Amino acid sequence: MINYLFIVTFVFSLQIAGHAEDEPKKNEAFWSPSVGDTWTYKIVMEVAKGTSIPSDIEGQMIEELEGKIRSTHYQTSVYRGFLPISDNGPKAHAFYFSNGKQLEEIQYMQIEEGKVNAIGSKKEGKTPEKLISLSKPIPLVIGSWKGGESFPVMMDQTLKGNKIRMSRMFRAIGWEQLETEAGNFNALHVQVTGMNGGLELKRGYWFALGTGFIKEDKKYYLGDKMIMRQTRELVKTAKGQIDQKAGDQ
């Protein structure tokens, strides 16, 4: 049986390309989240039968389909501010991802004018793990990308005591019109391909100026067989302020 927890290791990857007429206007704000801003996503996961899947997520619905299992739940991401990523460590923009009341992961990013970089993450949940700190920032979004830009990323990650070599190829797909339950967006489409040990990853995500990450489509293959697909799509956003001290905890 293939373990789902092995499949869903936190990864950063990207591809982007596009059409000039779809590019954002220069006076559009890039991304400036405020403490307490919240994004709610619908998560749909499909796995091949015989693959283990979490079944204790708050509000989760599980369906058995022909040859596969589908799980649906909602996840929230809350921006908690510019916080240290570890004791005496550098600061970064921190996003707390929760399934219901359960904090699942903290993602750390650099947000600059015209650029979003991934710099680390920390799995929480019922079995918290150590911080994964990247040796150098990986660009997730660069506003100047026009399509066709690409670059490789190679890194080793230790998972449950086992070292896994991860390779990624990032390529820009472009600015596209994307319709979601949260509204219609002009979004930069980013795709990623690579390997997690013996598993092949194909991932795409979409970023809209002023709103952030809108959608993600992630697939894992073992040989020519797709064993997991997960989509994450924005259903609503909310502006808000939380106690900064709470965000520091």
N, C-alpha and C positions, 0 to 999 in steps of 0.2 A: 504493500500500500504506500502510495506517495504521500508524504506528509505535507499538508497545506502550509504549515509554519515555515517549512524550508523554502516554499515557493515565494512567499510574500516578503522577502527581505527588502529593506528600504533601499531603493536605488534612485540615482539621479541620472537622467539621460535625456537626449533631445535631438530633433531634426526640424528644419524650417525652410520653406521656399514660397514664393508668391507672385502676385500681380501688382504692378505699381499703382493701378487705379484703386486697389483695395487698401493701400497703406494708410495709416492714421495721419490726421492733420498735425502739423508741427506744434500747434498751440494746445493739443490735447495733453492733459496731465498723465504722467506715466503710471505711477502707483504710489499713493501715500496713505497707507492704512493708519487708522487711529485706534488707540487702545480700546478694546471691547468690541471692535467690528467683528461680525459673525457671518460666516458663510455656511449654508446648509446644503449638503449634497445627498443625492440618491445613489446608493451603491448597489449595483447588481453584479453578482458573481456566479459564474457557471463553471462547474468542474466535472470531469469525467467520473462516472460511477467507479468506486474503488479508491477514490481520493478522499482523504479526511478533510473536513471542513468545520470551522467553529459553529456551534449550534446554541450558544448561550448569549448572543448579542441582544441587547434590549430592543424590543420592537421588531425583531427579525422574522421574516417569513421565508420558509423553506419549501420548495416544490420539487417533487421527483418527476423528471421528464424522461423521454425515451433516450437512454444512454447517458444521461447527465443529471446533475442536481443543480438547482438554481436557488440562490439566497439573495434576499432583498432587505436592505435596512437603510437608515438615514444616519449621516455622520455630520458633525458640526466642527468647524475650524474657527477658533477665536484668536485674534491677534492680542497678545499679552504685553507687547512693548519691546523695547531694546534692552535685552537682559544678558547677563553673563551666561555662557553656555556650559560653564563648569566653575568650580571653586578657583578663584584667581585666574579664570580664563577670559578670553576676549568677549566682547558683547556682540550680539547679533539680534536681528528681528526674530521673535519667537512666536510660532503658531502652534496652538494646542488643539489636537484632533481628538474628539471624543465620540464614542458610540453610546448614545444615551448619557448616563451619568458617569460612565467609565472612561477615564482618560486613557487613550491608546498610544499616542505618540506625540512627541514634540519635534517640530521641524525648525531648523535654524537657517536663516537666509540673510544675505546682504542685499539691501535694496538701495540702488543708487539711481542717479538721473539716467534713464534710458537703459537700465540693466538690472536683472535679478540673478543672483548667484546662490547656489546651494553650498552650505559649508558644514552641515552636520545634522544628525538626528538622534533621538533617544526613544527607544521603545519603552512604553510604560505598561498598561494593562495589569493583569493579575500576576504576571511574572516579568517585572521590569528588567531591562538589560542595560549594559554600559553604554555610555555615549559613543556614537560613531562620529568621529571628527575627521573631516576630509583633510588631507595633507595640503591641498590647495583648493580654492573656490572653483566650482564648476558652473559655467554660465547656463542658466535655464532659459533666460529671455534676454535678447539684446534688441532694442527698438530699431536699430539701424539695419537689421537683417532684411534683405529684399528677396531672398530665395536662392537656394543652391549652396549656401554656406554650410560647411561640414567640418567636423574635427573628431578624432578618436580620443577615448579616455580608457586607461588601463589602471586597475587597482586591485589589491587583495583585501578581502574582508574575512574576519574570523566569525563564524557562526557556530555556536555550541561547541567550541573548541576545535572546529575544523576550518582550515583556511580555504577560501573559495576565490579563485581568480575571476574577476569580473572585467569584461571588455565591453565597451560601448562605442557606437558610432552615432554621432549627433548630426542631424541635417535639417536645415530650415525648409519648410514646405511653403509657407507664405501666409498672408492675411486673407481670411475667409469669413464669410457671413455665416454665423452660427445661431440657430434658433433653439432656445431652451425654455423650460418652464419658468425660469427667472427672467426671461426676456430675450431680445435679439441683440447679438453682439458682433462687432467686427473684431475677430480674434486671430492672433498669430498661432498657426498650427505648427507644432513641434513633434517630430517623430524620432524614435530611438530604436536601434537594434543592437543586440549583443548577446553574450553568454553569461549565465550564472552556473559555473561548474558545467554540468552536462545539459543544462536547460537553456533553450534559446528564448530570448525576450524580444517581443515586438511591442513597442509602446508609442502612443501618440498623446499629446496634450495640447490644449488651447488656452491662450492668455489674452485677456482683453484689457486695454488701457483703463485705468481708474477703478477697475473691479477686481482684477487678479485672475486666478486660475479658474476656468469655466468648466472644463471637461477633460477627462482622461480615459483612454481606452488601452488596456494592457492585456497582452496575451503571452502565455508561456507554452512552449512546445517541447516535447521529448521525441526526438527524431522528427517524423512528419506528422505526429499526432498532437493536436492541441489539447492540453490537459487542464488549462485554466484560462478563463477570460474574465476580466473585471472592468466594468465601466463606472465612472464617477462623474455625475452631472449636477451642475448647480441648479437648485430649485428656488432658493431665495437668499437674500442678503439682509443684514440689519446693521445699522450704525448704532454705536453705543459706547459708553464709558464704564469701565470697571475700576475698582480700587487698584491703583498702581502697586500698592504693597501686596495685594493678593497675587498680582501678576509676577511678583518677585519671588514668590514661594516655590 
